[in-house]
């Protein structure tokens, strides 16, 4: 179908899914499905979130 938006699953656990879609305007949108909630991020926002999670993980490891 011509209206289909291409998607790709990035990672999946038993409770969560991270996936990306390529919108018709060419923009990549990143999605986090967290139970009943889905969060949507543009590329810059996604990069900032990934950086935040990495920093938090390092902080936990340093304890």
C-alpha positions as CSV (number, residue, x, y, z in Angstrom):
1,X,0.0,0.0,0.0
2,X,1.4,3.4,-1.0
3,X,0.4,5.0,2.3
4,X,2.4,2.6,4.4
5,X,5.1,4.2,6.6
6,X,8.3,2.1,6.7
7,X,9.2,1.0,10.3
8,X,12.0,-1.0,11.8
9,X,12.2,-2.5,15.3
10,X,15.4,-1.4,17.0
11,X,15.1,-3.4,20.2
12,X,12.5,-5.4,22.1
13,X,12.0,-6.9,25.5
14,X,9.0,-8.7,27.0
15,X,7.6,-5.3,28.1
16,X,9.1,-2.6,25.9
17,X,9.8,-1.9,22.2
18,X,12.0,0.7,20.6
19,X,11.2,1.3,16.9
20,X,11.8,3.9,14.2
21,X,9.6,5.1,11.3
22,X,10.5,7.0,8.2
23,X,7.8,9.6,7.8
24,X,6.6,10.7,4.3
25,X,8.6,13.9,4.5
26,X,11.8,11.9,5.1
27,X,12.0,12.6,8.8
28,X,13.0,9.7,11.1
29,X,10.8,9.4,14.2
30,X,11.9,7.2,17.1
31,X,9.3,5.5,19.3
32,X,9.4,3.9,22.7
33,X,6.5,1.7,23.7
34,X,6.5,1.5,27.4
35,X,3.5,-0.6,28.4
36,X,0.4,1.4,27.7
37,X,2.4,4.6,26.8
38,X,4.2,5.4,23.6
39,X,6.8,8.2,23.4
40,X,7.7,9.8,20.1
41,X,11.1,11.5,19.4
42,X,12.6,13.4,16.5
43,X,16.3,12.6,15.8
44,X,17.7,15.3,18.0
45,X,15.5,14.4,20.9
46,X,16.3,10.7,20.5
47,X,20.0,11.4,20.6
48,X,19.6,13.5,23.8
49,X,17.6,10.7,25.4
50,X,20.2,8.0,24.5
51,X,22.9,10.2,25.9
52,X,20.9,10.7,29.1
53,X,20.4,6.9,29.5
54,X,24.0,6.2,28.9
55,X,25.1,8.8,31.5
56,X,22.6,7.3,34.0
57,X,23.9,3.9,33.4
58,X,27.5,5.0,34.0
59,X,26.4,6.7,37.2
60,X,24.9,3.5,38.4
61,X,28.0,1.5,37.5
62,X,30.1,4.0,39.5
63,X,28.3,3.4,42.7
